[in-house]
Amino acid sequence: MLVDTDVLIWSLRGHGKAAQYLDTLATFGLSVVTYMELVQGCRNKDEMSRLKKDLAARQATILPITEAFLSVP
């Protein structure tokens, strides 16, 4: 499952339904672009640490941009 930036932001901000949805997934992926959007939105080192810990705890996979990714219609 590829998860969008908004769902991850809502979860990190404590939105219960977003966190519950992510909890139902055994694991999920996010694009490197989504990851960079999340990193850019971190206001300090504590938020960055929390982001990394949350993604690691959820066993999220950061997916690179590949040629195959770019050719999806």
Rosetta blueprint (number, residue, H / E / L):
1 M L
2 L E
3 V L
4 D L
5 T H
6 D H
7 V H
8 L H
9 I H
10 W H
11 S H
12 L H
13 R L
14 G L
15 H L
16 G H
17 K H
18 A H
19 A H
20 Q H
21 Y H
22 L H
23 D H
24 T H
25 L L
26 A L
27 T L
28 F L
29 G E
30 L E
31 S E
32 V H
33 V H
34 T H
35 Y H
36 M H
37 E H
38 L H
39 V H
40 Q H
41 G H
42 C L
43 R L
44 N L
45 K H
46 D H
47 E H
48 M H
49 S H
50 R H
51 L H
52 K H
53 K H
54 D H
55 L H
56 A H
57 A H
58 R L
59 Q L
60 A L
61 T E
62 I E
63 L E
64 P L
65 I L
66 T L
67 E H
68 A H
69 F H
70 L H
71 S L
72 V L
73 P L
